[in-house]
Amino acid sequence: MIDFIQKYFPVLALQQRKTSLFLIALICITVSGCSVFDREEDIPAYLYIDSFELTTKSDNSQGSNAHDILDAWVYVNGQLIGAFEVPAMVPVLEKDTARVTILAGIKKNGRSDDREIYPFYQGVQDTMILVPGKIDSIFPSLTYHDSTTFVWIEDFEDRAISFEPSGTNVEEDSMHLTFDPNEVFEHSAQSQVSAYVEFDSADQKFENATISKFTIPGNSSAYLELNYNLETSMQVGFYAYDQSGTQIDRIPVLILFPTNDVWKKSYVSFNEDISNPRFENATFRVFLEAYGPDDNPNGRIYIDNLKLVHF
């Protein structure tokens, strides 16, 4: 009968073969004897990373140790395992002795969708014995790379302000210092001063730029770090000058939004703009610009711990 079907009804024969294969597969799933489904899963070892700590030099040549490291980029034996928002439990399939490297990840320009390894923080590396099923806790303590150049540091602790009025159509150009423990960023024996600007009306414009001009290589990573507490939006950017001191351009880089009375930190990337061939051999001044908040005629912006760094 089967031979008759295969000879005169090949389509039916094909369907019969498909049905038979399906039944065989179903039996394999049901019966534990099919070894293809019996492969044991590898049991990973685990690395638990709670948070990062940043250590800066005690002579203040590197400024504050405040940071906003959000991600751990984990490498094992030179291979990237992944980037994990801390605190994180990281599964690793490597066994026995392994070289573990952890690098610090940030939000570039404050963007959650643009996360990268911050190039100026030195990662941590250790040789570990990884045991399947075991959890090893790691507490990364970081420093700045020795090759980091700190072009400018402003933490206001010397009771001086390295900004001056700049821009056009500016109604409010005064930056003040506050010593109020309720206003100062992370008030402590080492942090007793922050700067602020107070507005009198919503249409007031503020702008200050650094008094000094800075040289930044166009082919190098360059970032501005700063802590801020804003009741209105603030724009960060730079002025560029040629070798005669004539202004070439004014470049807005990033807008920072109100923080709802919370101090935050941002890493503002300058190198994409500074690498423009127009700025070859140029010098730069950092500027801050803001307008009074619409809903608060006496609104303020607070800033602290500004650093301009490059390699």
N, C-alpha and C positions, 0 to 999 in steps of 0.2 A: 504493500500500500504506500509506504514512504517513497519507494523507488518510483511508483506511478506518479505521485504528487511532484517529485523533483523533476521528472521528465516532462510532464504536460502542464504543470502549474508552477513554474519557477518562482513567481512572485510569492505564492503561498509558501513555497519551500523556504524562501528567504525569511519570511515573517516567522515561520516555525523555528528557524535557527535563532532569530533574535529573542523569541520567547524562551527558548531553552537557555540561552546565555543569561537572560534576566533571572531565571529561576536558579541557575547555578550561583550567580552573584548574591541573590537573596539568601540562599542557604549558607554561603560563606559568611555573610554578616551575622546570621543567626547562630551558627555553630562556631564555637571558640577555637576550633582547630585550624582556621585559616591564618597562617603565621604573618601574612602581610599586614594584618590589623593588630598584631601583637607586639610591635616594636616599642620598646620602652622609651619614654621621653627622658631627655637629659635633664638632670636636676641642676639648676644654676646655684652658684654662690651669690651672695648679696653684699652690696656696699651701701651702707646708710650714710648719707651726707645731710647733716642738719642745716648748717649755715656756714658762711665764710667770715673770716676776720681779716682785716687789713692792718698791717703794722707800718707806721711811717717813722722816719728818723726823729729822734728826740730834739735835734737842733732846729726843727721846724723848716728845714730846707725842702721838705716834701709836703708841707701843709698838713691839713686835717686827715685823720684816718676814717672819716665818714665815707661810706660807699653805698652803692645800690646794686650789689651783685645778686642777680636773680637766678642764674642758671649755672649748673655744673656741666661742663663739657668733659666727658669721661673717655679716656683712651686706655686700652689694655694691650700691652705688647705692641704699641704703636698703631693699633687699629681703633678707629672711633666707634665706641659703643652707642653714643647718642648724647644729646643735650637734654638735661633734666632740670626742671624748676625745683629749687630747694624749698623745704626739705624733700629729699627724694630717696627711694629705695631702688637701687640699680641692680638688675639681674645680670650676672656675668657667667657665660658658659665655659670660660677658661678654668682649668684646674691646676692645682699644685702651684709652683712658683710663677708669679706674673709681675710685670712692671706696670704699675698703675699711675697714670698721669691725670690730674684734674686741673682744668683751666677755667677762669672766671668769665661768665657770660653776662652781658648787659643788654638793655634796650637802647639801641642806637637812636639818638635824637628822640628818645622817649617813646618810640613806636613799638607796640607789642608785636607787630608783624615784621619787625626788622631787628632780630636778636643776633648778636655776634659775640665772639671772643674779644674781650677788651685787651688790646695789644700791649698796654703799658703795665698790666699786672703780671708778675712772675707766677707761673703755675706751680703746683706742688707735685712731687713725684716720689714714689716709694715702691719697694719690692715687697710683695705680699704673698703669703701662702693662701690660696683660695681653696676652700673646702665646700663641696656641694651641700646646699642646705644651710650653711652657716652664714650669719650676718656679721660683717665687720663694720664698725663705725669709724668714719673719717671726719676729722675736724680741720678743714683746710685753713691754714694761716698764711696769708699772702703778703708780698711786698711789691714795691714797684721794681720794674727792670732797672738794672744799673745804667742802662743806656738811655733811660728817660731824661729828657731835658725839660726842666721846669722854667719856662720862659717868664712866667709871672704868677705870683701867689698873692692873693688878697684875702686875709681873714679878719682884718680890722682890729686885731688885738693890739697893734701899736698905736691905736687911737687916731690913726690918719686914714685918709680916703684917697685912693689913687685914681679916682675918676674926676672929670670936670665937665661942665655944661657943653653940649654939642647939638648939632642939628638945627633945623629951622622951625619957625612957628611954635616955639617951646614956651609954655606959660609957667611950667614948674620945672626948675632945673636943680633943685637942692636935694642932695643926699645927706641924711643925718645918721648919727650913731645912737644905738639904744643899748642900755646896760640893764634893762629890766629883765630879771630872770624868767619872767613869763613870756618874753618876746624873743630872747636870744636863742639861737640854735643850740640845742643840747648843752644848756648852761652848766658849766663846771669850772674847776680851778683853771683849766686850760682854755675854756671857751666862755668868755665873759662879755663879748661885744658882737653885735650884728649891725648891719646897715639897713635903713629903711627910707622910703619915700612916701610922703603923705599928700593926698590930693584934696583940693578944696571944692572941686566940682567935676561933673562927669565929662566935660569937654576939655579939661586940662590935659595938655600933652607934656610928658617928661622924656628927656633924653640926656644921658651922660655917656661919655666915652673915656677910655683910659687916657691918662695924661701922656704916658709913654707910647712910643711906636715900637713894635716888635718885629723881629725877623723870623720867618718861619719857612723852612725849605718846602718848595712846591711838590717835591717827589716823596714826601714823608707823611706818615699818619700825624694828624694834628687834632687835638680835642680841647674843648673848653669844658671843665667840670664846674658845677656850681650847685649849691643848696639854695632853696628858695621857698618862700611862703607867700602866696599871692592872693589878693582880693580882687585883682583884675588881671587880664592877660598882659604878658610882657614879651616883647620881641628881642631876640639876641642876634647880633650880626657883627660885621666888621667894616671899617673903612680901609681902603688900600691907597697907598701913596707911592709915587715914583721916587727915583733917587734924588730929585731936586726938592722933594717935600710936597709936590703938587698932588692933590687928591685925584686918583684915577677913577674910583667907584665907591659906592656904598652898597654892601651886599647884605640883605636880610637873610638869615640862615634858618631860624626856628622861632616859632611862637609857643610860649609856655602858657598854659591855661590856669585859671584860678584853682587853688588847692584846698579850699574849704577849711582854712585854718590848720593845715597840716604841712609840715616841712617835707619837701621832697628833694631828690637829687637827680640831675640830668647830665648826660654825657653828650655834648654837642659836637658833631663832626664838622671840622672846617676844611679837611684836606680836599674834598671834592671841588670846593670853590677856589681854594687857594692855589690848586694845581693848574688853574687856567693860565695859558701862556701869556695872557695880558699882564699877569702879576709877577712875571719873572723879575727878580731883584727888587720887588716891592717890600714895603714895610706896612704893618697893620696896627690898627687900634680897634679894640673890642668895644661895642656900644650896646647899651640897654635902652629900650624904648617902651613906654606904656602910656595909656590914657586912663583917666579917672573912671572908676566903675559906675555904671548907670544907676545901680540901686544903693549906692553908699557914697554920699558926697565927701566923706572923710576917709575913704578907703586907702589902704596902704599896700605896699609891696615890701617884702623883706628879702635880703640876699646875704649870703655868707659863703666862705670857703671856695672862692673862685680860683681856678688853676688853669693855666694855658700850658699844655704839654705837647711835646713832639719828640721824635727820634732824631 
